[in-house]
Every structure is written in structure tokens, then in C-alpha cells.
Amino acid sequence: MHDSGSREPSSSNEPLPAGGAGRPHDDTSYEAAREIVGAVLAWYSRRMLLARRTGDQQRLEELTAERQQGVDDQHRLEEAGPEEITRIASAYAARLRKLEAAETQPGA
């Protein structure tokens, strides 16, 4: 098994491990779920950097907690069955749409 906890994905274009190191996942579903969770983690990482730069400690703490939940869910994918992979992917796709929509709102 790879050590996915030792580093953050630098971008959603980064190659991802196939099927969790030989796990019996449908690789397409697993890879899609890893990619969407990774995109959300990257969003949080960018926002955390901005919060650090502006000294917004409360926002940084909120973002850190949200990002940690994503890291936990990404780890959960390693052992998840097809239904759980689909649930996680759907939840994170919706979250990413919401986060990106909030960025385009005035005052965001």
C-alpha cells in the first residue's frame, strides 16, 4: 500500500495510484472519487494559505477541520466498496460545486 498520508496532492492532474494498490475496485470509480476528493483538498489548501497570509486564525481553523475530514474520507476510499466510493464521490462533487460557486459570489 502507498503512503497517501505523507504528502498532499499538488494538483488534481497528479497521477493517482490504480485501485488502491491492487484492491478489487472498479478503477474508474475509485480514480474518479480520488480525483474529486483531491480537488476539494486542493481548494481547502489554497484557502488555508490565504487565511494564513491574512492572519485570519478562525477561518484557518475552520478550513483545517474541513480539510482533515476530506483527508479522512480519502483514506476511507482505500477500503471502501463500490457503494461507499460512489457516495463519497457524489458528496465531494457536490461540495466542490458549492465551494466553487461561493468563490464567484460577490464578497466571497
DABEL-V833537 format. One record per pair of residues at least 24 apart in sequence whose C-alpha atoms are under 10 Angstrom apart, sorted by the first residue. I is the first residue (numbers start at 1). J is the second residue. Records with the same first field share a line. If there is no record, write none. Layout:
I = J / J
This chain:
1 = 78
3 = 75
4 = 71 / 74 / 75 / 78
5 = 71 / 72 / 74 / 75
8 = 38 / 41 / 42 / 45 / 71
9 = 35 / 38 / 39 / 41 / 42 / 45
10 = 38 / 39 / 41 / 42 / 45
11 = 35 / 38 / 39 / 41 / 42 / 43
12 = 36 / 37 / 38 / 39 / 40 / 41 / 42
13 = 38 / 39
14 = 38
19 = 77 / 78 / 79
20 = 75 / 77 / 78 / 79 / 80
21 = 78
23 = 78 / 79 / 80 / 81
24 = 79 / 80 / 81 / 82
25 = 77 / 78 / 79 / 80 / 81 / 82 / 85
26 = 81 / 82 / 85
29 = 82 / 83 / 85 / 86 / 89
30 = 77 / 78 / 80 / 81 / 82 / 85 / 86 / 88 / 89
31 = 77 / 85 / 89
32 = 85 / 86 / 89 / 93
33 = 74 / 77 / 85 / 86 / 87 / 88 / 89 / 90 / 91 / 92 / 93
34 = 73 / 74 / 75 / 77 / 78 / 85 / 88 / 89 / 92
35 = 74 / 89 / 92 / 93
36 = 74 / 88 / 89 / 90 / 91 / 92 / 93 / 94 / 95 / 96
37 = 67 / 70 / 71 / 73 / 74 / 77 / 88 / 89 / 90 / 91 / 92 / 93 / 95 / 96
38 = 70 / 71 / 74 / 92
39 = 92 / 93 / 96
40 = 66 / 67 / 70 / 71 / 92 / 93 / 95 / 96 / 97 / 99 / 100
41 = 66 / 67 / 68 / 69 / 70 / 71 / 74 / 92 / 96
42 = 67
43 = 67 / 96 / 99 / 100
44 = 68 / 70 / 99
